[in-house]
Structure formats: structure tokens, C-alpha cells
Amino acid sequence: MNLRSLENEPISVVYIEDDARLARLTARYLETHGTRVTVAANGPEGLVEIERHTPDVILLDLMLPGMDGIEVCRQLRARTDVPIIMVTARGEEADRVLGLEGGADDYLSKPFSSRELLARIRAQARRARGLTGPARELRVGKLVMDPTAMRATMDGAPISLTTYEFKLLQALAERAGRVLGREQLVDMVRGSSDEAFDRSIDVHISHLRAKLNDDSRAPRMLKTVRGVGYMLVDEET
């Protein structure tokens, strides 16, 4: 299937939401804008529907009965790379961090705008289908990364990185300013079985700090968020 036909293909969504009225109204709106929606009322049902339909995007409520959205998200990340948009009535920063650390790609608080939700679904679907164009240059402060050529420079000087280190730094740079948990980084980078181990991320982060000339005792760029994970920021902000 070429890019044009992919772009014209209807977006399919699995929406896991226990509020039947909200799910019905949201699904109706999305369907009037060319999106196919399958609604599941709880986590286990949602996992079954996702396996059955292989959607382009998953909408996942955080506050589900029984198996909550965080656990559903973690189980999904163990088996699929389908974009996940977490939806919840709780908008505190800690909840956003929990959702993103659990593997969600985006986060939307209730009550949300249906138009904004549709725009986010379309953006995630385009990215997943490879319709966003060639990989763009990434810039975080003095760090510049070229994902296509797998080259990185810091303040103009080339950085020698292993393939795994490059992918790890790329994952952090693409989400600069967001906290990423160890498990989430393992899922994103997907290296060899020896590298894809939760605590091995700490070792790779230590190597990256050394190569970025970031003080491991008081890092200004590759920061540790205790109990959560890591975050890449512009050291000058």
C-alpha cells in the first residue's frame, strides 16, 4: 500500500472507557469524521478488542474498574507499538507522569474538546503510518541529532555513540522535557536481549552523561527524576 492510499485509509480506534455515555458520544463524533471506533468497557475487554482489530490508535481511560489504565498500558506496551492516548478526569502532573511513564504517547484531560481529540488521533495515526515525512533533525540545547544518518553533535563537536546509545538518546530528545521511565525506554529502544533490561538503562544513561559532558553528580541536561525515570532538557533553560 502506497503513502497516498495509507493517507486515505480510515483511521481505526479502540476506545477503552467505562463511562458508557461518554464513550457513545465520543465514538459518534469520531465516526462522523471518518474514524472507525470500537468501544470496550474495561481493560480485559479492551485487550481482546485490540488483539482482534489491530487499531491505528488506542484511547485509554486511566480510571478503569478492576485493571486500571496504567496496567492496561503496560500490558499493551509489552506486545504492541500502537500509539496510546491516555484520557482521564484527573489532570494533576503526577497522573500525567504515571500515564507517560507507563508507555502512553499522549495525554488528554477530561472534559476534552472533541475537535482536539480528533486532531490528536489523526496526528498519532499519521506518525504510526509513516506519513509525517523523513525523520527531522532533533535539537535540544547544544545537542543536535540526525536520526537518518545516526549522527549526533554537542556544541558542534561529534559524539561517538553506540547504536543503542543513539536510539536511547533519540527517544529522550524526541520527548524532551518529558519524564520517561526505565521500562518505557526499554520498550522504545528495543536493543539486544542483553541491553533490553530495565536496570541496564541506568548504565547507558551514565555513559551518555559522560559523552555529553554532563556532570553525573549534578546533571544539568540528562536529569534523573527519582522513582520515575529520566528526562532530557536544554541545560540553558
N, C-alpha and C positions, 0 to 999 in steps of 0.2 A: 504493500500500500504506500503510495507516494505522499509527500507532505500536504499537497492540496486536498487529497481525499481524507487524510487524517484530520485536517482542519475542519472539514465539513461533516465529519462523523459526529453524531450526537454524543454529548458527554453523559456518562453513566455514573450515578452516585448511589452509595449505600448510606442511609441516614439512620444512625442508632440513637434513638430518643424515646424516653419513657412517657413524655407528655404527648398523649395521642392527638390532642387538638393542635398543638404547635407543630407536630410532625406533619399532620394532614395539611395545614395551611401553608407551611413552608414547601412541602412537596408539590402542592398545587401551583404555587407561584413559579417554582423552578421548572415544572413541566410545561407551563405556558411559554417558557423561554427556551424550549427545545432541549431540556435536560431530562433524562430518564432517571427516576428515583425509586429505589426500593427501601422501604421503611422497616426497621427492626426495633422491637420494643425493649430489648435488653442485650447485654453483652454476648452471651452464648448464641442467641438467635442471630445477632449481627455477624459473628464469626462464621456461622454457617452460610449466611447470605453472601458474604464477601467471597467465600470459597466458591460459591455457586455462580456468581455473576462476574467476578474479577472486574470491579468498577474502576473508573478513572480517578475518582476522588472518594474519600470516606469522610462523612460528617459524624463526629463522635461527641455525644454529651458527656461531660465529666461526671455529673452526679447521677449515675445509674443505680438502680436497685441491685443488690447482690454483688456481682462483679462490676466494680466501678470503672469509669472511663480510663483511668491510668493503667489498670491491669489489662483492660482490653487493648489499649495502645501498645503496651509492652509485648503482649502476645502477637499482635499484628506485626510489629517490627521484627519479630523472630522469623516471620515467614513471608513478608512482602515489603516492597518499597513503594507501594501505592501512597500518594500524598494523603495525609490526615489533617483535617481542620478540626480542632477541639472547640466545642461550643459549650458554654456554661453560664449560669446565672451569677457565679462568683467571679468578680473581676480583680481580686487582690493580686499583687505581684507574685506572692508565694504560689498561688494557684496557677498562674501563667508559667512560672518556672517549672512547677511539677509537670504540667502538660508537655512543655517543650523538652524537658529532661527525659520524659517518658517516651519521646520519639515523635511527637506531633510536629507538623511542618508549619502550622499557622494556628492562630488563636483568636476567637471571636466571643465577646461577652454578650449575654442576653440583657436587655432586649436589643436585638441587632436589626440593622436595615437589611431588608430582603435584597435590595439592589447591591449593597456592599457584599453580602454573602455570595450572590451570583457572580460578581466580579472576581472575588477571591477563588471561587470554584473554577472559573474559566482560566485564571492565571495559573493555578496549580495543574490543571489538566494540560494546558499548553506546554508547561515545563516538563511534565511527565511524558508527553508525546514527542518531545524534542522539537517543538515549534518555536522556541524562543531564540533561534539563531545560534551562531557559533559562540563558544564559551568566551565570555568577556574578560578583559583584564581586571584583576582584583587589586584594589588599593586600600590599605589600612595604615594610615600614617605614612611612615617611610618604607613600609613593606609593599612591594609590587609583585604580583604573581601572574604568570601567563599560563593558564591551565592547558592550552593547546600544545605549547612547546614544553610544558613542565619545567619552566624556568622561574626562579624567584630571585629578587634582589632586595637588599636592605640598605637604604640611603645610597642607592646606586651601585653598591657592591654585590656581586653574585653570591648566593648562598648555596653551598653544596648540601643537597638533601637526598636521602634515600626516597624511593618511590612511596613507601609507607608514610614517611615524614611529610612528603609533599602533599599527599592526599589528606593527612590529618590536619595540616596547616590550612589547606584549601577549605576543608569543611568548617574550620573555625573562622576563616576570612570571609566566606560566603554568608556567615551568620554573625558578623562582628557586632559586639555589644550584647549578644545573647549568650546565656549560660547553657552549655552543653554537657550532659552527664557522661560518665565513662561508657556505660552501656550504649548510649546513643551514638557516641563517637565510634565505638567498635562496629556498630551496625552500618554507619555511614562509610567507613573506610574499607571494611571487608578485605583485610590482608590475608596472609597465610594463617594456618591454624595456630602457629606459634605466636604470631603477632596479635591475632584477634582474641586477646584475653583481657578481661576487664582491667586488672591492675597493671598490665603491661603498658597501658596508656600513660600511666604516671612516668614510666621510664622514657617513653618517646617525648613527652612534654618536657622533661628535663633536658633531653638532647636538643629539642627545638629552642628552648630558652638559651642554651649555650650558643647556638648558631645565630640567634637573633641578638646576642649580647644583652640579654635581659637578665638582670640580677635575680637568681633563684631565691634569695632570701627576702627580697622586696621587689617582686616583678612589677614592672610598670605597663607591660604590654600583654603578656600571656598570663592572665591572673587566675588564681585558684579561688573558687567560691566554696568555702568549707562545707562539706557534707552534700554538695550538689554536683560540682564538676569544674569546668574550665571555661574561660571567656577571653576572646581576643579583642583588644581595644586599641585605639590610637593613643599612644603614650603621651601625646601633647595635649589631649583634651582633658 
